[in-house]
Amino acid sequence: MNNQNYHTVCVVGLGYIGLPTAAILAARGYQVHGVEINAMARDVINSGRAHVIEPDLDAVVKTAVDSGRLRAHAEPSNADVFMLCVPTPVGEESGADLSYVRNAAASICPFLQAGNLVILESTIPPGTTELVASIVKEKTGLDENKIHFAHAPERVLPGHILREVVENDRIVGGLTDAANVAANAFFSTYVTGKLINCRCRMAEMAKLVENASRDVQIAFANELSIICEQFDLDVLELIEIANHHPRVSILQPGCGVGGHCIAVDPWFIVHMTKNEHGQSRARLMQIAREINNYKPHWVIAKVQAAVAKLGKSYKALIACFGAAYKPDIDDLRESPAKEIADHLKTHNIGNIVVVEPNVKELQGHVLVSQDEAIAKADIILFLVNHQPFRAITLAQLEGKVVIDACGITYRSRF
């Protein structure tokens, strides 16, 4: 198969990765059949808008839809290339829940033909692409000698997805040499980054390792913040000083780790490396996950202590600044900030309001403006380093109890 044979692409899953990918492919001239099970999301996309927040995505989606090259549907259709961009959440015993992948694989089977290319972009444990191939073979009789199967994990940063989908290097792992050739031919039509070819299982493991590495580094910073409190040291000042060493680059601590990648993927490695006694060989990765999962509880304890210290006869008004899992996006998946706000409200720890400029509503919470929160709150809890929050001055916070879990006030203090 060469790139001249690619005309139609079926993208299964039009979420944070699938929709930008589909829109870019349409801009490159492909006829894109999008598949999205959420009817509301389909309606938004087909109206020429994005149902997720990502800079410039609305404009690219509108152009793609208006051109007639992108349409969202409830079911797959015939295509030359099938891209599976579905979630893989943590399942039982911290293993990967592959139900979405299984369902996506089964859904495309009635439309597959010999010579098609099937690309799995979801983050998955090693062996999952082979699982997809086995599902296809069972339902269609077409094996990896007739269908090209490959794994090419997404490696993009929210807020920069449209650029990084095109410019980032891509890992391409085919089940066969022919699949690598086919996948390379396809990606070369819109990816300007380097295409790194390897065995399929190597590609699957690489993405997990990338995120686990990041998780371990963040855990070091988060643990450092806990230690610094014991010695009455400012952790951000300490990190800034330590990072002057030419071979030291400590990351910034936060209120935890969120998102669908770093907070999830290391568990897959922990789970799949357990021995016969149930103990994982990925001990460092497991400890890092435990540290980062503990950090929201550490922040909650600080809030509880502040509320107790106020000693007011009425409930303190606590303003949580940020609910997304990282700065300047609307993604709430696995968000430690939202976990903290949820816990405070569920356990009746004060009256809770949330400032989140990137969403219009937050289930279970009252959203207020930044100015209203500063004016009325007794406790200001900074959880996410959103750009608008960085303009807040110490003068505005005078008289408030401030708990800063993400470094908003650091530059003002030093």
Secondary structure, DSSP 8 states (H G I E B T S, - for coil): --GGG--EEEEE--STTHHHHHHHHHHTT-EEEEE-S-HHHHHHHHTT--SS--TTHHHHHHHHHHTTSEEEESS----SEEEE-----B-GGG-B--HHHHHHHHHHGGG--TT-EEEE-S---TTHHHHHHHHHHHHHS--TTTSEEEE------TTSHHHHHHHS-EEEEESSHHHHHHHHHHHTTT--S-EEEEEHHHHHHHHHHHHHHHHHHHHHHHHHHHHHHHTT--HHHHHHHHTTSTT-------S---TTTTTTHHHHHHHHTB-TTS-BS-HHHHHHHHHHHHHHHHHHHHHHHHHHHH--SS--EEEEE--SSSTT----TT-HHHHHHHHHHHTT-SEEEEE-TT-S--TTS-B--HHHHHHH-SEEEE-S--GGGGG--TTTTTTSEEEESS-TTHHHH-
